[in-house]
Amino acid sequence: MAETTNPSMITIDGKQYDVNDLSENAKSQIANLRVTDQEIQRLNQQLAIAQTARAAYARALEAELPKTEQ
């Protein structure tokens, strides 16, 4: 789903629709999609934060391990 610059128009699967002409159920589904897209974005940001923290913890652990000769 991609939106155009006109707030009353929405593009879905390459077709443009005037949101004002859609049923209340269709408008509700659009709202649901927007909310879930925002939640996916938030979760992706949280995942990036967790992955960064994990990498930092792994580096800190590596620095604390005894050095061994191979």
C-alpha positions in Angstrom: 0.0 0.0 0.0 1.4 3.4 -1.0 -0.2 6.8 -0.6 0.0 9.8 -2.9 0.5 13.4 -1.7 -3.2 14.0 -1.9 -4.5 12.9 1.6 -7.9 11.9 0.2 -6.3 9.6 -2.4 -4.7 6.2 -1.7 -2.9 3.9 -4.1 -3.4 0.2 -3.6 -1.9 -2.4 -5.9 -1.2 0.3 -8.4 -4.7 1.7 -8.5 -5.7 5.1 -7.0 -8.8 5.4 -4.9 -10.5 8.4 -3.4 -10.8 7.5 0.3 -14.0 9.5 0.6 -15.7 7.2 -1.9 -14.8 4.0 0.0 -17.1 2.2 2.4 -16.8 2.7 6.1 -15.4 -0.9 6.3 -12.8 -0.2 3.7 -11.8 3.0 5.6 -11.5 1.0 8.7 -9.3 -1.6 7.0 -7.1 1.3 5.7 -6.8 2.6 9.3 -5.9 -0.9 10.5 -3.2 -1.2 7.8 -1.7 2.1 8.8 -1.6 1.1 12.5 0.0 -2.2 11.8 2.5 -0.6 9.4 3.5 1.8 12.2 3.7 -1.1 14.7 6.0 -3.0 12.3 8.2 0.1 12.0 8.4 0.4 15.7 9.2 -3.2 16.2 11.9 -3.0 13.5 13.4 -0.1 15.4 13.3 -2.1 18.7 15.0 -5.0 16.9 17.8 -2.8 15.6 18.3 -1.5 19.2 18.4 -5.0 20.6 20.8 -6.2 17.9 23.1 -3.3 18.6 23.0 -3.9 22.3 23.7 -7.6 21.7 26.7 -6.8 19.6 28.1 -4.5 22.3 27.6 -7.1 25.0 29.4 -9.7 22.8 32.3 -7.3 22.4 32.4 -6.6 26.1 32.4 -10.3 26.9 35.2 -11.0 24.4 37.3 -8.3 26.1 36.8 -10.0 29.4 37.7 -13.5 28.3 41.2 -14.7 29.1 43.6 -14.4 26.2 44.9 -17.8 25.0 47.6 -18.5 22.5 46.8 -20.8 19.7 
